[in-house]
C-alpha cells in the first residue's frame, strides 16, 4: 500500500466519523423528553359562561398526555374550575363544593389555597406556591390565582364572563389573546372556547409544544338524552395538533356552528 493511498483511507474514515457525529448531534438537539405523568401541568386554559344560552365550561391545551384528566371541573347551575401548574387535582372538587355553598370566586380561591397543607408528591417537593387555578360561578363571576413559583411565563387575565390562565407560556399575549377571542367570537360557547385556545396558540402557547386538549361544557338538562347536564365533554389525549383535532370534532358535533 502506498503512503498516498493509506493517507486517503485515513481521511475517509475521519470524514465518516465526523458525519455520524454530526447526525447524532442534530438528532439530539431536535429530541424532546416526553412529558411524564407527574410533570407539572404546564398549560393554558379558559373558563367561560354564555349568559344567552346559560352554558358554562372550559377548555385547555398542554404539552402533557391527557390534560383533560384532572384540569377541568364543572357542574350545571354551580360553576366550573381549572386546576393546573404544580397541580393539586383536589382543588377542582373543592371549588365546586364551595360554589354550591354560594361563596364568591375570589373567596373560594383564597380559602382553598390557604388551607392547602402543601403535602408534596410521592416524597418530593410539589409546592403550593406553584399552583395555578381559576373559578367561575353560574353568573359568570371569576377569580384566579397564579402562584409565585409557577413556571414562567405564568399569569392570568379576566374578561367579560371569562378567565384565561397559563404557565410555561410564550408570554402574557397568550392569555390576553384568549380573552379577546372569547369576547369577540360569535356563536355557541363551544366555539368561543375553541377560538380562545386557537388564539392562545397563535400567540406562542405552551413553549414546550402541544400534545393534548380538552373541553367540558355543562347546562341543566342541556346534554343529549334524558337528565344529562353535560352538553359536551371532549378529550384529545395524544395528538400532534390537538387544538385542530378538537376543532374537527366540534365541527362534526355541531355542523351548523
Buried (B, 14 or more C-beta within 10 A) or exposed (E): EEEEEEEEEEEEEEEEEEEEEEEEEEEEEEEEEEBEEEBBBBBBBBBBBBEEEBBBBBBBBBBBBBBBBBBBBBBBEBBBBBBBBBBBBEBBEBBBBBBEEEBBBBEBBBBBBEEBEEEEEEEEEBBBEBBBBBBBBBEBBBBBBBBEBBBEBBBBBBBEBBBBBBBBBBEBBBBBBBBBBBBEBEEBBBBBBBBBBBBBBBBBBBBBEBBBBBBBBBBBEBBEEEEBBBBBBBBBBEBEBBBBBBBEBBEEEEEEE
